[in-house]
Amino acid sequence: MTNSSNTLTKPWMLVVAGGLVMGLALGVRHAQGIFLVPVTLDRGWSREAFGFAIALQNLVWGLAQPFTGMIADRFGARRVIAGGLALYGLGLYGMAGADSLAGFNLTAGVGIGVALSATSFGVVYGALSRLVPAEQRSWALGLAGAVGGLGQFFLVPGAQGLIDQLGWMGALGALALLCALLLPCALPLHDRPGQDPSAGSGQSLRAALAEAFGHRGFWLLNFGFLACGFQLAFIASHLPAYVQDKGLSAGTAVAGLATIALANVAGTYVCGLLGGRYRRKHLLCILYLLRAAAMALFVLLPLSPASLYLFCAVMGFLWLGTVPLTNGLVSQVFGVRYITTLFGFVFFGHQLGAFFGVWLGGYVFEATRSYDLIWLSGIALGVIAAALHYPIDDREILRPAVPAIPA
């Protein structure tokens, strides 16, 4: 029993467990754009209606993230992740059976949105930040993100294969079953509530929130992260429909999403490592500028399978590299005592952007029969995000040590 327990607490085991959970959660989300065409055709709904449900999912995810973070900081990540996986499965199953927009919004929007807040970056990265030694933190966050990226890579073609074999409703049922099968991955992520190996401060949650919301850099991170959510959610949800509108096949669109997921494996890991060597705010500035340039070239150049795959490879490399860098920046400035809660508030900015990226993508298309205005908005937001990150004060806040109160 002791040897088994020691194995479960080894850094590599923690990273793999957290990465698999994120891979499933983010992989299913990444593949939702594949369901847009079959769901809307079968149900007779507009793209705006489908886009609103996914936009609602992103908004609920952002709204719920601070609160699931507080629960994880209070009771531990393991319970939150296990509950999130169960809710994710129920949401997918309900999404398949929803025959009205209200039911679809409730399951795909609210249910899965809450589930994502318990199974994605905020809770998983928060647990790893507490369980892994500080000198290994950048490595752990980067590698967990890379493992999660592999999950995304396999789930995109996997979801398309399930749709081909079982139909879109059967595919959602199979993904719901997969959520149940991954429940044991929550076991190793047993961070003790209130655990903070890096500081002896007895700071309360209220004081931590007041400190963060009074810090100018915390607000700049929120506003800058909004651009990330807008860009990623729009591309993941509308890129398949966009390239099919331009004359490319559905298979080419799926290959593009898979390319994003595969490139994200390397990109997230590299960004995590670079975050341990260089100033994270400078890396974030560069990342957002490169994204804006990639989107501009993609829109300006003639569309072909080659240009699509090149764009997806570049965007994939830059895809989730913002997350370990942003999470690391929050823990660098404020410590890890309340990292899950504080990152949850920063992540709300990301999800607010995601809501507008998905919903406006559908709304603008229905109004203009074109996505051009949304592409231009994503480019502009990338430049603005780079400008917002540069002046962030990333110095660690030093607090007087206070004897810890026994639990």
Residue, then its C-alpha position, 0 to 999 in steps of 0.5 A: m500500500t505504501n509503495s502504491s501511495n508513493t507512486l501516486t504522489k511522484p511528480w510524473m504521475l501527478v502530471v500524467a493524471g492531471g494531463l489526462v483529465m485536461g485532455l479529455a475536458l479540453g479535447v471534447r470542447h475542442a471537438q465541438g465545432i465538428f458537431l455544429v453542422p450535423v446538429t444544426l442540420d438534424r435539429g433545424w437550428s441556426r448556427e447562431a443558436f448552436g453558437f449561443a449554447i457553446a458561448l453560454q458554456n464558455l461564459v458559465w465556465g468563466l463564472a463558475q471557475p472562481f467558485t470551483g477554485m474556492i472549493a478546491d482551495r478549501f476541500g482539495a482538488r481531488r473531490v472537485i475533479a471527480g465531481g466535474l468528470a461526473l457532471y461532464g458525462l451527464g452534460l454530454y448525455g443530456m446534450a445528445g437527448a436535448d430536442s429543444l434549444a432550452g434543453f441544449n442550452l441547459t446541458a451543453g451550456v450550463g452543465i458542461g460549462v460548470a464541469l469544465s471549470a472543475t476539470s480544466f486548467g484552474v483546478v488541475y494547475g492549482a493542484l500541481s502548483r501545490l503538489v510539485p516543488a517550486e523548482q519543478r513547477s514550470w516543467a510540471l505545468g508545461l508537461a501537463g498541458a502537453v499531455g492534455g494537448l495529446g488528448q485533444f489531438f486524439l479526440v478530434p479525429g476520434a470524435q469525427g470517427l464516432i460521428d461517422q459510425l454512431g451518428w452525432m448523438g451516439a458519439l456524444g454518448a460514447l464521450a460521456l462514457l469516457c468521462a466515467l472511465l477517467l474518474p480514477c485519474a482524480l485520485p493522485l491529485h490529492d492536494r491538502p486544503g490550504q497547502d502552501p509549500s512556498a510561504g508561511s503567511g496566514q493570509s485569509l481568502r478575503a485578504a488575498l482577494a483584496e490584495a489581488f483586486g487592488h493590484r493593477g497587474f491583476w486587472l491587466l491579466n484579466f483584460g489581456f486574457l480576454a483576447c485569448g478566449f475570443q481567438l481560441a473559442f472562435i477558431a475552435s467552434h467556427l473554423p470547420a464551418y468556415v473552411q467548408d464554406k470556402g470549398l474545402s472538405a469536412g475531412t480537411a477541417v477535422a485535420g486542421l483541428a487535429t493539427i492545432a491539437l498536435a502542435n499545442v502539445a509542443g507549444t504548451y510544453v515549450c512555453g511552460l519551460l520558457g516561463g521558468r527561464y524568461r519573464r512570463k509577461h514578455l513571453l505573453c506579449i510575443l505570443y499575442l503578437l505572433r497570433a495576430a500576425a498568423m491570423a492576418l496572414f491566414v485571412l489575406l492569403p488564398l485558402s488551400p489545404a496547405s495554407l490551412y494546415l500551416f495556419c493551424a500548426v502555428m496557431g496550435f503551437l501558440w494555442l494554450g501556451t498562454v495558460p501555464l504562463t498566465n497561471g505561473l505569473v499569478s503564482q509568481v506574484f501572489g503565491v500558491r496559497y489561493i492560486t486556484t481561486l485567483f486564477g479562476f478570477v483571471f480566467f473569467g476574463h478569458q471566458l468572457g472573451a470566449f463567449f463573445g468569440v463563439w456567439l458573435g461568430g455565429y451572429v455576424f455570419e448570420a447577419t453578413r454571411s461572412y466571418d471576416l469581421i470576427w477575424l479582424s476583431g481577433i487580430a486587433l485583440g491580439v495586438i491590444a493584449a500584447a500592449l496590456h501585458y507589457p506594463i504588468d508589475d510581476r514582482e513577488i508580493l512579500r508578506p510578513a510571515v505569520p504562524a499558521i493556524p492549526a487546522 
